[in-house]
Amino acid sequence: MPRLKEREYRYYAPFSTTATNKRLDSSHYVEGYAMKFERYPLYRVGGEQYYEEFSPDAFIGANMSDVIFQYNHAGKVLARQTNGTLGLEVDDKGLFVYGDLSKSTAAQEMYQEIGVGLITKMSWGFRIAEEIFDEATRTWRVLKVEKVYDVSAVSIPANDDTDISVRGLERRSYVTSQQERLGLEVQKLKLLLALEELK
């Protein structure tokens, strides 16, 4: 049961704002997860529930260059990897995202909407390179992600097990506290990706 290898979107993961990364504007800092490795409901057909689960190794060799942050996967770019306002890191939970929403009026407005609870969910856009289907559990298991296109704050998620919220600097999350530890690992991964692209 192969699926088409095209851009896909998943609405998943906790997202919050917390100012801890010195590279970014601390007054408009956001962080969270664009996805997690836990299995989750994907869709329902004929009364049967189907699931999706990402392998912890799915991002090895994935193209995560120039990922952008948007609202509902469309419109203006609110943050971007190439200008230093968006970062991605893979840890033991999933795809961790952090960004600076201070560089444009639209980005600042998004930060405010998150802060007052108007926007509470997020999603990500990607292309699958390899997957298998487990008929017994009706689960698509993604073994390899080919490309990550964007992470987005969203109004109505397909997967309701997500959130996005505002926090103060003093409420440093566990995920953020792990950034220093993961920093070297991320740099190694980026170097491996760069070397892979040169082949």
Secondary structure by P-SEA (a helix, b strand, c coil): ccccccbbbbbbbbbbbbcccccccccbbbbbbcccccccccccccccccbbbbcccccccccccbbbbbcccccccccccccccbbbbbccccbbbbbcccccaaaaaaaaaaaacccccccccccccccccccccccccccccccccccccccccccccccccccccccccccccccccaaaaaaaaaaaaaaaaac
